[in-house]
Amino acid sequence: MADRVLVPYDGSTPSNDALEYAFETYPDAEVTALHVIEVPESRIDVLEGPELRPPLTEKAREYAMELLEGATALADTHDRDLETAVVTGKPDRRIVEYATKHGHDAIVIGSHGRSGVSRVLLGSVAADVVRRAPIPVAVVR
């Protein structure tokens, strides 16, 4: 069983489902909800690095913190503690980096369930995390 579980969180129904799954499946684990403020790909090429901190408006950080308040409220309904964190960058890379750097044993990620052309055009953060992660990843749909 995992001692530390990372749940990427964007406030969507799939991310709420993933957080609930983490609470139910890992009742004794420390759970962290991570929000990634996405930086456009063209900016990442110029500013790439593990400490990527491009100038972000205070509004973007405030929005991230509001989203994570929703995660904290969900944790309260499950009578669970929840760590929260905000990072910037390309979501799939930052999720895997954060999990690795902070000693998480598993990642539980929600999937929007896109298929066909929309998946090809929009990509899938969940699929990219599964491919990159050196630890177990559960995808909740």
N, C-alpha and C positions, 0 to 999 in steps of 0.2 A: 504494500500500500504506500502511496506517496505521502511524504511529510509536508511538502510545499508544492502548491498548485497555482499556476498562473492562468488567469482568464482574461484574454483580450476583451475589452469592453467598449462599445460605442453607443450604448443606450437603446439599441434595436431589440426587437423581440428575440431574434436568435442569440444575442449576447446575454439577454436575461435568462433564456433557457439554458445556456451554457453555465451561467453562474449558479443557477438552481441545481443543475446536474452535478456540478463540482461540490456543492454543499451536501447533497444527498449521497453521492458516491464516495466522497472522502470526508467522513464526518469528523475525523480527528486532525485533518491537515490544516496548515496555515494557508489561507487563500488570499491571493493578491489580484485585484482588478487593475488592469493596465489599459490606459487610453493612449493611443498613438495619434498625435497631431500630424497628419500627412503633409509632407512637403512635396510640391510638384517634382516630378522626375528630373526636369531640366535643372532645378536648383540643387538636387542631390549630386548630379554630376560635378558641379562646381564646388560644393561644400562637403563632399563625402568624408566620413571619418566617424569613429566611435563616439565622439563628443559633439556631434552635429547639433548646433544651437543657432540656427538662423534667426534673424530678428522676427519675432512673432508679436502680433498685437496682444495687448492685455485681454482683449475680448476673446481671442481664441483660447487662452488659458482659462479664463472665467467659464467659458462654455464647457471645456473639458472637466473642470471641477464640478460644474452643475450635473453633468452626465454621471460622474462618479458618486455624487450624492444619491442618485437613483440606485446605484449599486449598493451603497451603504445601507439605504433604506431596505433593500431586498435582503441584505444580510441580517438586518435587525428582525425581519419577519421570520427568519430561520434561527434566530437566537445565536448568531455566529458573529465573530469578529472578522473584519475585513481590512486588509492593507490596500491602499490605493497608490497609484503612481501615474505620472504623465511623462511621456517622452515624445520627441519629434523625429521624423524621418519617414522612410519607406516602411509601411506597417509590417510586412512579413519579416523583413530583416531585423527590425527593432524588437519585435516580439521574441524572436529566437535569441537575439543577443541579450535581451533583458533576462529571459529565463535561464540562460547559461551563466551569465554574470552573477545572478542572485541565488543560484543554487536550487532552482525549482526542479522537482522530480517529474512533473507532468504539466502539459498544457491542455486546457479544455477550451475549445474555440467553437463559437456558433458559426453556422453556415447559412447564407441566404438561399441556398438551394438553386442557384442559377444553373441552367444547362444550355446546351446548344450554342447558338450564335452569341447570346448575351454573355455566356461564360468566356467564350473566346475573346470577345471584344473588351469585356470588363476585367477579365482575369478572376482569380479566386485567391484571396488572402489565405483562406483556410488550406487550400491545396498547396500553396507555396510554403506555408508553415510546416505542413506534413512532410514535404520534401526536404526542407532545410534542417529541421529540428533533430538534435542528437538524443532527445528524450521522447518518451511516449506522448502522443497527441491524440486526444479524443475529439472528434468532430460531432457536434450536436446539431441535428436538423429538426 
